[in-house]
Amino acid sequence: MIIQRSIPLARILLALDQNPIVAIIGARQVGKTTITYEIEKIFDGTVHRFDLEDPEDLARLEEPKLALQDLKGLVIIDEIQRKPELFPLLRVLVDRSENQAQFLVLGSASPELLKQSSESLAGRISYQTLSGFTSDEIVLKDYAKLWLRGGFPRSYLASSDAASLNWRKDFIRTFLERDIPQMGFSIPAITLSRFWNMLAHYHAQIWNGSELARALGVSQPSVKRYVDLLTDALVVWQLKPFYQNISKRQVKAPKIYIKDSGLLHSLLGIGSLLDLERHPKIGASWEGFIVGEILHQLNIEPSEAYFWATHAGAELDLLVFIKGKPIGFEIKRTASPKVTPSMRISIADLNLDQLFVIHAGDHEFKMAQKIFAIPMSRLKQNLENLSRTRDF
């Protein structure tokens, strides 16, 4: 089975039309290299490739200016985070009046981490985040399979749930033992493995570094460094808290999510939909999956999204701003969601324009003034309507 990734492909091609340098950012094994072969098939010109995990290609770039300055066409550099000193050189190359090359760089680290080495590329580079498969790339009836297995192509396309789980276990082991050291971090794999497994049990919860530090037997700065490392490696993401000048005490720590639902389930020992339905973290897993889908459909980066909570107990799962208007989302793993006091408080305190309750049932209906229930099966259509009001 092959899934053509036409939606991210079109977005990347548009970025190439408008920028001399495009960076495709995504976790390891998410399909970055594969999509560049699709680009190569339709690119009108010569294509040159450098894989910085290949010792031969790494040797070719020992003198990077000599290797790159005379190339024409499209130059693809894979795993750019292994040689961030290339970024200043790319600025020099694309600024030449006689430049006839475009650069497509691939990175398995967060844009924030890469930007530390690429500030000089402002106005010359477009960052395109590539996630795993999303619901708009699959048959809608298979969304439960996507939720269980996650979006990594080899995990989703595996011949069985058991084969998918085995692939994810191998991914986690390889990621910890090989990929993390290659990124320049020296944390023992067994320590990071224990932390990642613990973190899975805090999925969709507010960050509590002191509790995790006690459980792991390390300092709070250490666990903060671990979570930031996994965030930079694009396997964990942090949803920022929103707070404003109101009389209520508001939460100011981020929420933590395992980025891929399949990896979350592997870390929790969940191998089938039956296991998932029986697991106490099913609600948190559902929340993370749906929040990721919402941000993807609205083309909003996690850095542009928020959650909101007060110490008195009121909370909102997701807050985004569309043309300056605050839009709220609540995610409920139920077929018959009800209006809660927390929803009404969120609308009043945040002056929400609309609040959408995404649920697991089949029907779409108005719950109250400004509050609308949307089934997962109609999420895409409703968010497309919202997207039309957003400036991109």
Wavefront OBJ file of the C-alpha trace (Angstrom):
o trace
v 0.000 0.000 0.000
v 1.362 3.434 -0.989
v -0.080 6.757 0.113
v 0.762 9.687 -2.144
v 1.533 12.692 0.058
v 0.075 15.222 -2.349
v -0.863 17.814 0.289
v 2.590 18.347 1.892
v 4.214 17.895 -1.539
v 2.198 20.780 -2.990
v 3.078 22.969 -0.003
v 6.812 22.253 -0.375
v 6.767 22.857 -4.133
v 5.078 26.217 -3.574
v 7.783 27.131 -1.048
v 10.480 26.183 -3.592
v 8.872 28.491 -6.144
v 9.136 31.397 -3.714
v 12.402 30.836 -1.810
v 16.026 30.019 -2.689
v 16.269 27.745 0.370
v 13.574 25.466 1.797
v 14.010 23.439 4.974
v 11.838 20.357 5.523
v 11.712 19.727 9.264
v 10.381 16.524 10.806
v 11.184 13.628 13.106
v 13.348 10.746 11.942
v 11.568 8.242 9.661
v 8.630 10.574 9.050
v 9.141 10.549 5.277
v 11.328 13.598 4.560
v 13.764 11.792 2.257
v 10.955 9.934 0.478
v 9.127 13.136 -0.391
v 12.312 14.621 -1.876
v 12.420 11.722 -4.373
v 8.927 12.760 -5.460
v 10.220 16.320 -5.883
v 13.214 15.041 -7.863
v 10.901 13.274 -10.333
v 9.156 16.502 -11.293
v 12.000 19.004 -10.863
v 12.996 20.582 -14.154
v 16.771 20.469 -13.860
v 19.721 18.686 -12.299
v 19.420 17.351 -8.750
v 22.414 16.848 -6.428
v 22.146 14.931 -3.140
v 24.186 14.959 0.044
v 23.275 12.701 2.965
v 25.209 13.824 6.040
v 24.783 10.379 7.596
v 26.724 8.892 4.687
v 30.487 9.041 5.433
v 31.251 9.500 1.730
v 28.933 12.507 1.409
v 30.254 13.898 4.673
v 33.770 13.676 3.269
v 32.644 15.475 0.085
v 31.587 18.391 2.287
v 34.835 18.679 4.206
v 35.470 21.712 2.018
v 31.825 22.766 1.638
v 32.372 25.888 -0.468
v 34.387 23.953 -3.051
v 31.770 21.208 -3.111
v 28.730 23.477 -3.472
v 29.727 26.700 -5.221
v 29.615 25.397 -8.816
v 26.448 23.296 -8.517
v 23.351 24.196 -10.526
v 19.778 23.049 -10.163
v 18.420 21.616 -6.923
v 20.835 20.721 -4.126
v 19.370 18.423 -1.441
v 21.206 18.185 1.888
v 19.816 15.555 4.248
v 20.210 15.703 8.061
v 21.459 19.308 7.986
v 21.514 19.465 11.809
v 24.715 17.404 11.701
v 26.558 20.268 9.987
v 24.872 23.558 11.016
v 27.939 25.538 9.934
v 26.628 25.120 6.373
v 23.917 27.733 6.940
v 26.149 30.844 6.679
v 27.680 29.397 3.512
v 24.241 28.871 1.975
v 23.511 32.569 2.496
v 26.667 33.496 0.602
v 25.855 31.079 -2.241
v 22.241 32.132 -2.805
v 23.130 35.838 -2.617
v 25.515 35.607 -5.569
v 24.249 37.400 -8.666
v 25.225 34.386 -10.797
v 23.630 31.840 -8.466
v 21.764 29.098 -10.378
v 21.084 26.716 -7.499
v 18.277 26.161 -5.045
v 18.790 24.357 -1.761
v 16.418 21.883 -0.139
v 17.681 20.960 3.316
v 16.220 18.276 5.567
v 16.488 18.329 9.334
v 15.478 16.093 12.226
v 15.577 18.885 14.776
v 13.194 21.656 15.709
v 13.128 24.870 13.660
v 14.027 26.747 16.857
v 17.221 24.686 17.228
v 18.164 25.069 13.570
v 17.426 28.792 13.563
v 20.163 29.281 16.150
v 22.559 28.492 13.310
v 20.620 30.123 10.477
v 19.673 33.632 11.612
v 21.570 35.029 8.628
v 19.085 33.302 6.299
v 16.163 35.518 7.271
v 14.147 36.303 4.161
v 15.859 33.546 2.184
v 14.570 30.352 3.808
v 11.133 28.804 4.282
v 10.645 26.199 7.014
v 8.160 23.462 6.154
v 7.229 21.012 8.904
v 6.490 17.473 7.731
v 4.478 15.355 10.137
v 3.469 11.751 9.743
v 0.261 10.813 7.968
v -2.781 12.847 8.990
v -6.495 12.212 8.600
v -6.690 14.108 5.298
v -4.216 11.641 3.729
v -6.103 8.461 4.600
v -9.574 7.002 4.154
v -11.684 8.567 6.901
v -12.935 5.218 8.179
v -9.322 4.316 9.019
v -8.824 7.164 11.488
v -8.915 4.723 14.437
v -6.004 2.859 12.841
v -4.158 6.166 12.438
v -4.837 7.006 16.081
v -3.583 3.618 17.280
v -0.505 3.286 15.063
v 0.408 6.951 14.651
v 1.522 8.728 11.515
v 4.987 7.290 10.854
v 4.569 5.766 7.366
v 6.131 2.388 8.175
v 4.103 2.096 11.358
v 0.786 3.034 9.748
v 1.362 0.857 6.645
v 2.581 -2.230 8.566
v 0.878 -5.520 7.734
v -0.629 -5.890 11.225
v -0.961 -4.114 14.556
v 1.736 -6.403 15.953
v 4.138 -5.575 13.116
v 3.411 -1.873 13.602
v 4.139 -2.106 17.332
v 7.409 -3.939 16.665
v 8.480 -1.216 14.219
v 7.770 1.494 16.799
v 9.698 -0.367 19.509
v 12.669 -0.658 17.147
v 12.346 3.036 16.289
v 12.448 4.051 19.952
v 15.487 1.878 20.651
v 17.396 3.130 17.594
v 16.410 6.717 18.301
v 17.786 6.556 21.839
v 20.901 4.518 21.121
v 21.990 6.066 17.798
v 20.085 9.179 16.794
v 20.342 11.114 20.057
v 24.155 10.689 20.293
v 24.471 11.746 16.626
v 22.701 14.987 17.532
v 25.526 15.712 19.968
v 23.834 14.755 23.250
v 25.604 12.479 25.738
v 22.710 11.388 27.980
v 22.783 7.586 28.571
v 20.134 5.811 26.501
v 18.785 3.928 29.528
v 18.251 7.183 31.449
v 16.447 8.857 28.560
v 14.397 5.693 27.966
v 13.169 5.691 31.575
v 12.351 9.388 31.333
v 10.472 9.017 28.032
v 8.409 6.153 29.438
v 7.557 8.212 32.512
v 6.714 11.197 30.348
v 4.187 9.092 28.408
v 2.165 8.781 31.615
v 2.104 12.603 31.866
v 0.882 12.994 28.262
v -1.623 15.875 27.970
v -0.841 16.983 31.530
v 0.704 20.176 32.850
v 4.477 19.936 33.230
v 5.567 19.039 36.759
v 9.349 18.886 36.740
v 9.727 18.342 40.473
v 7.523 15.237 40.438
v 9.373 13.734 37.475
v 12.740 14.593 39.002
v 11.847 12.767 42.223
v 10.589 9.736 40.315
v 13.734 9.580 38.185
v 16.132 10.465 40.995
v 17.719 13.429 39.226
v 17.585 17.219 39.533
v 14.819 19.426 38.129
v 17.229 21.099 35.684
v 18.103 17.619 34.382
v 14.502 16.625 33.629
v 13.916 20.020 32.011
v 16.966 19.372 29.821
v 15.601 15.917 28.925
v 12.171 17.215 27.882
v 13.720 20.055 25.887
v 15.988 17.537 24.135
v 13.026 15.359 23.122
v 11.180 18.497 22.017
v 14.118 19.576 19.845
v 14.211 16.042 18.391
v 10.534 16.480 17.377
v 9.154 13.493 19.317
v 7.652 15.604 22.131
v 5.922 18.952 21.924
v 4.963 21.501 24.532
v 1.723 23.474 24.387
v 2.223 26.913 25.898
v -0.094 28.289 28.590
v -2.111 31.399 27.820
v -2.529 33.903 30.612
v -3.704 37.475 30.847
v -4.409 40.165 33.416
v -7.513 38.857 35.132
v -8.138 38.427 38.825
v -7.841 34.620 38.712
v -4.578 32.738 39.285
v -3.668 31.085 35.982
v -1.423 28.137 35.154
v 1.920 29.225 33.657
v 3.574 25.848 32.967
v 3.252 24.107 29.560
v 1.330 20.967 28.743
v 3.419 18.040 27.524
v 2.473 15.735 24.638
v 4.180 12.789 22.981
v 3.999 14.067 19.418
v 3.000 10.819 17.677
v 0.080 8.821 19.090
v 1.650 5.563 17.921
v 4.849 6.252 19.879
v 2.732 7.168 22.907
v 0.898 3.855 22.711
v 4.131 1.935 22.321
v 5.582 3.619 25.411
v 2.387 2.775 27.318
v 2.399 -0.855 26.174
v -0.760 -0.469 24.061
v -0.749 -2.781 21.046
v -4.363 -2.897 19.816
v -7.545 -0.862 19.745
v -8.965 -3.169 22.424
v -5.956 -2.397 24.645
v -6.465 1.307 23.968
v -10.171 1.240 24.830
v -9.340 -0.382 28.187
v -6.420 1.895 29.067
v -6.806 4.706 31.638
v -4.895 7.114 29.347
v -7.392 6.782 26.492
v -8.807 10.274 27.113
v -5.375 11.884 27.172
v -4.352 9.970 24.039
v -7.507 11.105 22.235
v -6.885 14.712 23.280
v -3.329 14.734 21.919
v -4.394 13.088 18.656
v -7.225 15.562 18.038
v -5.195 18.636 19.058
v -2.544 17.595 16.527
v -5.197 17.176 13.827
v -6.688 20.607 14.576
v -3.341 22.371 14.333
v -2.519 20.524 11.098
v -5.848 21.361 9.463
v -5.574 25.030 10.463
v -1.899 25.141 9.395
v -0.945 26.440 12.818
v 2.403 25.624 14.406
v 2.339 24.482 18.056
v 4.261 27.661 18.910
v 1.193 29.674 17.802
v -1.276 27.687 19.945
v -2.105 27.646 23.652
v -4.099 25.993 26.391
v -5.636 27.875 29.291
v -6.219 26.859 32.897
v -6.793 28.451 36.272
v -5.749 27.122 39.651
v -9.460 27.037 40.545
v -10.027 24.290 37.949
v -11.349 26.050 34.841
v -9.515 24.993 31.673
v -9.563 25.028 27.893
v -7.769 22.301 25.923
v -6.754 24.469 22.968
v -6.817 28.186 22.186
v -5.915 29.649 18.794
v -6.318 33.083 17.263
v -7.843 33.455 13.801
v -7.719 36.994 12.420
v -7.243 38.144 15.983
v -10.341 36.330 17.228
v -9.873 33.778 20.040
v -11.251 30.345 19.116
v -11.449 27.608 21.727
v -11.506 23.825 21.452
v -12.469 21.186 23.985
v -11.788 17.519 23.200
v -14.117 14.923 24.696
v -13.895 11.141 24.260
v -17.662 10.756 24.392
v -20.549 10.518 21.921
v -22.754 12.944 23.854
v -20.799 15.947 25.140
v -22.411 18.310 27.644
v -21.871 21.977 28.361
v -19.719 22.346 31.478
v -19.156 25.277 33.829
v -15.531 25.332 32.636
v -16.682 25.986 29.056
v -18.804 28.932 30.144
v -15.968 30.345 32.243
v -13.579 30.044 29.272
v -15.983 31.913 27.007
v -16.451 34.682 29.562
v -12.857 35.095 30.735
v -11.207 34.717 27.318
v -14.003 36.421 25.375
v -14.040 33.488 22.950
v -15.585 34.091 19.556
v -16.542 30.409 19.306
v -15.891 27.215 21.251
v -15.877 23.870 19.429
v -16.290 20.603 21.320
v -14.721 17.790 19.298
v -16.270 14.455 20.231
v -16.346 10.773 19.252
v -20.004 10.632 18.222
v -21.725 11.067 14.867
v -23.706 14.293 15.126
v -22.981 17.994 14.762
v -25.137 20.357 16.803
v -25.246 23.656 18.676
v -24.829 23.080 22.404
v -25.290 26.661 23.630
v -24.566 30.238 22.615
v -21.101 30.188 20.946
v -20.627 26.447 21.746
v -20.796 23.878 18.938
v -20.350 20.090 19.049
v -18.345 18.677 16.114
v -17.792 14.926 15.542
v -14.305 13.764 14.582
v -15.786 12.579 11.270
v -16.650 16.209 10.341
v -13.591 17.891 11.830
v -11.911 18.562 8.490
v -14.952 20.197 6.865
v -15.546 22.514 9.822
v -11.903 23.517 10.122
v -11.746 24.245 6.392
v -14.491 26.803 6.959
v -12.436 28.353 9.757
v -9.299 28.309 7.598
v -10.977 30.447 4.945
v -11.125 33.271 7.472
v -7.414 32.959 8.367
v -4.655 34.991 6.715
v -1.813 32.716 5.538
l 1 2 3 4 5 6 7 8 9 10 11 12 13 14 15 16 17 18 19 20 21 22 23 24 25 26 27 28 29 30 31 32 33 34 35 36 37 38 39 40 41 42 43 44 45 46 47 48 49 50 51 52 53 54 55 56 57 58 59 60 61 62 63 64 65 66 67 68 69 70 71 72 73 74 75 76 77 78 79 80 81 82 83 84 85 86 87 88 89 90 91 92 93 94 95 96 97 98 99 100 101 102 103 104 105 106 107 108 109 110 111 112 113 114 115 116 117 118 119 120 121 122 123 124 125 126 127 128 129 130 131 132 133 134 135 136 137 138 139 140 141 142 143 144 145 146 147 148 149 150 151 152 153 154 155 156 157 158 159 160 161 162 163 164 165 166 167 168 169 170 171 172 173 174 175 176 177 178 179 180 181 182 183 184 185 186 187 188 189 190 191 192 193 194 195 196 197 198 199 200 201 202 203 204 205 206 207 208 209 210 211 212 213 214 215 216 217 218 219 220 221 222 223 224 225 226 227 228 229 230 231 232 233 234 235 236 237 238 239 240 241 242 243 244 245 246 247 248 249 250 251 252 253 254 255 256 257 258 259 260 261 262 263 264 265 266 267 268 269 270 271 272 273 274 275 276 277 278 279 280 281 282 283 284 285 286 287 288 289 290 291 292 293 294 295 296 297 298 299 300 301 302 303 304 305 306 307 308 309 310 311 312 313 314 315 316 317 318 319 320 321 322 323 324 325 326 327 328 329 330 331 332 333 334 335 336 337 338 339 340 341 342 343 344 345 346 347 348 349 350 351 352 353 354 355 356 357 358 359 360 361 362 363 364 365 366 367 368 369 370 371 372 373 374 375 376 377 378 379 380 381 382 383 384 385 386 387 388 389 390 391 392
